[in-house]
Amino acid sequence: MKNSSQFNFIGDINVQTMQRQCGIFIGEENNAIGWSTHGKENNVIGGISGQSNLLFQNVSILNDPDVIDTPIDDRDINISFENPMEDASSITLGSVNVNTMEQNSSVFLGNSHVTGMDANEKVNFSQGAIFGNQNQLLNNSNTNNDQDFIDGIMEDQDIKIANLR
């Protein structure tokens, strides 16, 4: 038998930047089971966030001639069980502020059960991400030459078992 719980969120949620497979879970009962993300990402400049960023006279070259690059075989088995016994909880929050959430980041508020978060990725950034205010990049030259002969093979076959109290 579940006991009662009380969750009060009375404020604001402020998020500046979220990357791949990020989440903000707010509530009395949060269940994140079997998360999975896969990918390959090539960026010449990347993400730019904020205000008044200046990129001036940049030369960015990303050459990615693939010979087998990033095959991902992610066959997960997700099993979850719910246990009906749960303790009572009382949470009161005013606000949540998150500046930057990178890959596989999460903010869980409340009674949370998290299992199975998975991220497989190969990334080539010639410049990379730029966060913040008033950043200046002047007269840069960036080169990323990724001569792949089998690169980033990820075979992530998990059995993920969750016991939800």
Buried (B, 14 or more C-beta within 10 A) or exposed (E): EEEEBEBEBEEEBEBEBBBBBBBBBBEEBBBBBBBBBBBBEBBBBBEEBEEEBEBEEBEBEBEBEBEEBBEBEBEBEBEBEEEEEBEEBEBEBEEBEBEBBEBBBBBBBBBBBBBBBBBBBBBBBBBEBBBBEEBEBEEEEBEBEBEBEEBBEBEBEBEBEBEBE
